[in-house]
Amino acid sequence: MSATHGIGGDPEDALRLAERVIDAAKAAGADEAEALVVGSESALTRFANSEIHQNVASAEVYVNLRFVKGCRIGVANTGRMDSEGIRSLVDRASTIAANVNELEDWPGLPSAPAPDPLPEAYSARTAEASPELRAEGARAVIAAADEAGVTAFGSFSQDAEAVAVATTAGIRAAERRTTSQLLTVTMGPDKGTGYAEQCAVDATTIDAAAIGREAADLARASANPVELEPGDYPVVLTSYAVVDVLDMLGYLGFTALAVQEGRSFWEAGRKVGSPLVSVADDGRDPAGLPTGFDAEGVPKQRLELLDAGVCRDLPFDAQTAARAGRRSTGHGLPAPNPHGPFPLNMVMAGGEASLDELIGGIDRGLLVTRFWYTNAVHQKKVIITGMTRDGTFLVEGGRVIGPVRNLRFTESYLDVLAGVDAVSRERRCVRGFLGGSVVPAVRVSSFTFTGVTADG
């Protein structure tokens, strides 16, 4: 895949297209207009049953127009860049604007300084990576699985984007971004399974052999799990489980819209976590998958969501910021967006312990690799139900004794935060449903398990 062909590799081309769109919208009578252009080139190699079975690549352009007439807003999008495509886009957006109700508290499009360049968001080595690079990564994972006598499934993906925003309020923002992810699930005899992943801006920094060994070792170690009585146990959660905790907290509570609508646990100054828990949202942290600005073209601010367990700040987009009498923090999503702003680049502070030391602090409890099929039961209390997966182990006397069958749970993730009594030094970039997060492993004093899964 090469990011040099078409708009997918050139943010200036993307910005020129965005400017053409807002000029066409103004000519059609828009009072305000915003164009978001994303040119993307993606490639993916999949493997199953320890064999590469698919290699795909795609290139596409997404153009999103917000057309504002008074306090009426129409949004439309297209994948076309030609004059007829732009004309059709503007016609659809203006027609929608003419037929929707006024947004009574419409604050107008945001104005913001031009974002500083963010070279950390882009790697030419990812944009120009060949199918052979992904194949070599897949083969390294498969080799580790073969050596352990298990079977590997997974994928190695890479994405290059040129992103641009232009508005009639004067915003001009453009940058290149790349991401890559290698993930694998391994399956062995006697119900043993394992999981591992690594995400990076630079695909060449992904250690495929290490990821393969990690997942393969888990699959071997988790064979022949025994049934454990449900109940309350101290747990060590690896990064793959912790990212689900942060994602659910971000989705349900760390968002200005949920606070304004009374749906969030968040209150300024409220203590919800252990003093060992500090979480920021930082789109410019190179340890994650950084981005310099949001879908409204506003530069991303670093936000201290939790400082030593205390609620400090929230993500705002232009609409929610106007309601709160402040400026956007650079967390707007593409219009139309009924969900509000979310933290898409969460970073949790590391601690002082190694993973072995986290485990060593448990007299009798569990080591949980990751959670699966988690869903919210109560939004404001962040009560989540789900199950463990791909490696759940009994710990006794500070040592891993052996695998146990996967357990179901119903637990408040706020109680999980409050119960953190140790945090690992090592952190990983793990991709959750809210984006790439940088997370450590943690030890939690008590976690409630309600049952055993049917499949073990």
Beta strands, then each sheet from edge to edge (+ up, - down):
strand 1: 32-48
strand 2: 51-69
strand 3: 72-78
strand 4: 151-167
strand 5: 172-187
strand 6: 193-200
strand 7: 231-237
strand 8: 279-281
strand 9: 303-307
strand 10: 310-311
strand 11: 346-348
strand 12: 364-378
strand 13: 383-396
strand 14: 399-403
strand 15: 407-412
strand 16: 420-432
strand 17: 435-452
sheet 1: 3+ 2- 1+ 4- 5+ 6-
sheet 2: 14+ 13- 12+ 7+ 17- 15+
sheet 3: 14+ 13- 12+ 7+ 17- 16+
sheet 4: 10+ 9- 8+ 11-
end
